[in-house]
């Protein structure tokens, strides 16, 4: 008989096996040799996007190390020093060390120096004396919140003690953990300038990372709930979680948590179906939970904007994959290189980021009853709706373009905002876009009816004939992934320079070719 579960799927803070369904994050470590770091007294870096399990791993590994009785390990978060100057940041770091020691029942080190440039080295040396005859291992989390001289001094003081590291002298092993690899935030600290040979932290052994869940991991994770409560999940629901999340741990847990505790109430252990996961997905996106909102906030960064605009428009940019901007997005977990195709990391991020970028325009849109978009029975009339958009584009696009930071992707964003304004609450839009595709695909479901819209742009180097031919081939290929009876719309925006654009009277067109409605804007 099913019983109330003791555990649940966690989306806030580190996981622990007593309270949460979880898989050992150490299984997903990439490029790490944990046994060597302690045995050979090595310093190393662990970097991975937020909400992938770094802190959970560190705290779990700390407990494992300490359980041996031969080594003293301590987890220290230095988030309190975020963005602080050297004079404020270094005391904050040393106080965090003292607090971590206190919280974990370890000897509390003294701060033997009031000089920021030597304060960290002093407290670590004293701590090593206090825990002797055991070696001291320190796991520093959130290192990449440090900036400028605080970061440089932090690393230099660690390097200063490295040569003499030993029991009773200085920590024998140190892990530096954050979102970025060390070289990336050192370059950022130096305002993008290359590092010189005297880099303040040239003593690291490895740069390791934590990967996402595999599809098998997702199955194993839910199986823990099945074992505990008897609740089952269909294979198509598992497949959809994998497809939508790309294995991103926070998304997986959020979908499962919403499906089992909100879509189905806590005491309802009926089988989780694809429809439950559909609902969980939409709830999660609309709620703009902290993790997704934090990612959306980063869209203000010019580097992120450059990458996202390139992906949205589908343009070919040979510089993209090698750019610092793309590497920054990789470190954040926003994007992925899928066999050479550069894209947003997973459909949930793709949807969330697109909505966030278009959100301002959507909120400025007139109410949906301003437009004609319904048939006499109240259902969606996509032909009528897109003819309304053509009018809106002709009348307002030039003015609205001035308010957008995403100049090249502006047509995509305005159309998405327009569609979202109408379908919001009664339908859903799924978006596909990637660098080099030359288009954006929209799959729309509204009260049981499906539609496909493909967006193409004409540039000065294009011709309408060539763009239309390519667009028709692409949209029919995309439709074959779903159902050949789904209505398809190819929308072509003229983005050529003013002297090459057609006048509005010839630009706004509506034709049907090969069963596809071809719309000129």
Secondary structure, DSSP 8 states (H G I E B T S, - for coil): -----S-B---SS---TTTB----GGGGEES--HHHHHHTT-EEEEE--TTSSHHHHHHHHHHHHHHTSSEEEEEEE-GGGTT--HHHHHHHHHHHHHHHHHHTT----------HHHHHHHHHHHHHHHHTTSEEEEEEE-GGG--HHHHHHHHHHHHHHHTT-BTTTB-SEEEEEESS-HHHHHHHHTTT----TT-TT--EEEEEEE----HHHHHHHHHHHHHHH---B-HHHHHHHHHHHTT-HHHHHHHHHHIIIIIS-TT----B-HHHHHHHHHHHHHHT-HHHHHHHHGGGSHHHHHHHHHHHHT---TTGGGSHHHHHHHHHTSEEEETTEEEESSHHHHHHHHHHHHHHHHHHS--GGGS--B-TTS-B-HHHHHHHHHHHHHHHHHHHHTT-S-STTHHHHHHHHHHHHHHTTTEEEEEE-BTTS-SEEEEEEETTEEEEEEEEEE-TT--HHHHHHHHHHHHHHHHTTT-TTSEEEEEEEE-S-TTTS--HHHHSEEEEETTEEEEE-
